[in-house]
Amino acid sequence: MFEPGFDQAAGLRGEAPVGCPVLVPVSSPAQPARAYEWLCTLATALTAEGRAVVIVDGTASEASRHDGAQLGLMRVLQDPSIAHLEHPMEGADWLVIPGAAGLQALQETAQAAGSEVALSRLLTPFASGAVVLLFAPAFSLAALLYGLGARALVPVIEQPQSSIDAYGAVKLLDAAGLAPVLAPLASGAPASLQTVVHTVIDTAQRHLGLSLDSWPVATWALRAQESAIERPRPNHAHGYHGLVPGALRTARPAAAAPSLWS
């Protein structure tokens, strides 16, 4: 009930009003390509719930045109004529936007004016009802969303590096005031994946004093929608939700302890 970022009112908060796109942060592993099946599974589940899904891939660099203008998230952030994004390109299942440069710009916004301002800037171009999956390294999510107490999904997949990736992400996200949750996807040997999940949970409890949740695949779509982050509502006197821009400038999420396993 009193778990940071998720309590009895979380479901009500997750039901975003019409006209409000929402954000679901997803931590990318050290080798992002290995998590694309995981990402597609989540996107498919959300689409089956009738939601328009946009994937912002913070691990992919925007292409540059001959005039130097950035395509992808950076272009979206810079061009106010781009709005109501949700529809995929012809033949695609979802709209996928490369976003490494744009994500860096948003982190700078968060550092200068606060995480809620950066979040509002990120969600502004997207259509009402769209679910934006921000797929990015944990340190980038920590810098962008510092102190918001939001849920952030941590994929756990069947590979040797998975336990290290997952625990490292959990540690960074927790230090940044976010609420990480494990989301394991088994494709071959569920028992071996559960061993990885239990290892991460036990290590987080022992070294961080953190009780981690693990979401089964069948619950991803519902829980992701319930815990998604809405675009902050502006309060003209006090910035967003009563926060003065710049109030979160003390964030230094990247300065986590050097050892992932301590």
N, C-alpha and C positions, 0 to 999 in steps of 0.2 A: 504493500500500500504506500509505503513511504520511500520506495526505491527511486533514486534520482531519475527524473525524466519520464517516469511511468508510474501512474497511480490510478486510483479508481476513476478519475475524470479523463484519463488518457484517451479512451474511446470517443468521448464527446469532443475532445480537442481535435482528434484525428478526422472527424467528419467536417472537412473544410467547407465553408459556405460556397455557394455558387459564385463563380468569378474569381476563385482563388486557386492558382496552381500550388502544388506542394512539392517538397523536396524529400527524397530518401537518400541519405548518404551511404555509400558502399565503399568499404576499404579495399583497395586493390592489393593483391599479393606482390611479392618481389618480381614474379614473372606474370604480368597481367594477362597475357594470352591464355594462360591455363585456367583463368576464372571466367572466360567468356561463356562457356556452357552454363556456368552458375548464373551469370548475368542474364542470359537468354531465358533460363528457367523462371527467374523472377519476373522478367518482362512479360513472358507468356502468361504467367499466372495472373498478373495485373490486367492484361488485355482481356483475359477470360472473364474478369469481373466487370468489364465494360469501361475500363479506364484507358485513356490515351496515354501512351508511354513515350517519354523522351529520354534517351540515354546521352548524358554529357560525359564523354570519355576524357577525363583529365590526364590520362596516361598517353594520349595521342596528340601529336603536334599538329597545329593548324597548317594547312597548305598556304603558300603565298602566291598571289597573282603577280603578273609582270610589273604592276605599279606598286608593289610592296604591301598592298592592303591585305590584312589577315582574313582568311575565311574561317568559319567555325565560330567558337564561342567569343573570341575577341571581336570579330566582326559584328556579332549579335549585340555585344555590349556597347559598341561604338556607334551603331547605326540606329537612331530612334525610330526610323520608319519600319524596322523589323519588329513585328508584334504578333501575338496570338499563335505562336508556334506550337504545333502538335502533330501535323500530318507528315508521314514519312515520304521520302522520295519514292518515285514510281517503282514498284516491284519490291520495296523494302517492307519489313514487318513493323519497324519502328523508326522514328526519326532519331538518327545518331549524329551527334555533333562533337567533333574533336575539340578539345578544350584546354590543352596544356598552358598556352600563353594567356588565355582568358582567365584561367584559374589562378595563375600567378598575379594577374591584375586585381582579381577579387581579394586575394590575400593581402595585397597592399592596401586595398580599401578597408579591409577589416582592421589592419594595423593602425591606419590613420583615423578612421571614423567609427570603428566598432563592428562587431560581427553582425548585428542586426541590419545595419546599413548595407553591408556586403551581401547579406542574404536577400534583402529586398532588391538590390541591383541584379542579382542573379536570376530571380524569379520573374522580374518585370516583363521580359519578352515572351513569356509562355502563356498559352491559352488557359482559359478557365477549365478547371477539372483535370488538367494535365498532371501526371505524376512524373517528376524529373528525377531520374536515377543518376546521381553524381558519383561516378566511378573514379576514384582517385586515391593516391597513397595516403596512408593514415596521417602522416605529418602535414599534408596539405589540408585534409579535412579538419585537423586540430587547429591549424592556423586560421582557417576560414570561419569555423563555427565555435570558436573558443567561448566557453562559459555559458552556452545556450542550454545545456542539460539535455540535449536531444539524443534520441536513439540513433546509433550508427551500426549498420550491419557489417559483420566481419565474416566473409566467406571462409569455410573450411572444406577443403577438397582433398582427394586422395593423391597425395604426393609427399615425398620425404620432407620437403621444406615447409609443409603446411602448418605444423605445430609452432615453428619458429615465427613464421609470418603472422599467424593468428595471435600469438601472445604478444609479439612486438606491437601489432596494431592495437590490441586491447590496452596495453600499457600507455601508449601515446594518447589514445582517445580518452582514457580515464583521467590522465594527468591534465587534459585540456577541459575537463568539466563536462565531457560528453558521457553517454551511457552506451557502451558497446554491448552488442548481443551476437552470439555465435549463430551462424546459419550453415550447417553442414549439408553438403550435397554428395551422396554416395552413388557411384555409377557401377562399381564392381563388387567390392567387399565391404559391406556396411559395418561389420564388426571391427575391421581395422580402422575405419574412420572414427568410430565411436571411441576407440582407444586414444586417438589424437584429441578428440573433443574433451574427454575426461582428463587428459594430461594438461590441456590448456586451462580447464576449469580449476583443477587442483592447484596448479601453479599460481593462477591469479588469486585464489583464496589464500594461499600460503604467503605469497610475497606482497600482494597488494591489499589484502583484506577485502577482496571484491567477490561478490557472489554473482557469477555470470549466468545469464539465461542462454538456452540453446533452443532455437526454433526449428521444429520439423518442417520439411519442405511443404507439406500440405497446408501449413498455416501461414506461409510467407505472405501471400497476397493480402489477407485480412489484417495481419499484424503490421505489415508495412504501411498500409493505409491508415491504421489507427494511430501509428506513432510518427507519421510523416510531419514535416515541419511546414507550417503555413508562412506565407509572406507576411512580415510584420506590418501591423497597422500603424501608420504614422500618427504621432501625437505632436502637433506643431510646436507646442510649448517645450516639450522635453524629448525631442527626437522620436525614437521608436519604443513603444511600450514603457514610456517613462524613463528610458535610458538616455543620458546625454551623449551625443556622438563623441567618441574618443574615450568613453568610460572603460572600454575593454582593451585599451592600448597597452596595458601591462602584460598582455598575454605573451608567453614565450614557450608555446607548446613543443617546439622542436628541441628544447633543451631538456629532454627527458634523460633519465639516468642512462649511462653508457651501456650497461649490460642488460640485454633483453630478459635474462632469466634471473633477475634479482629484484 
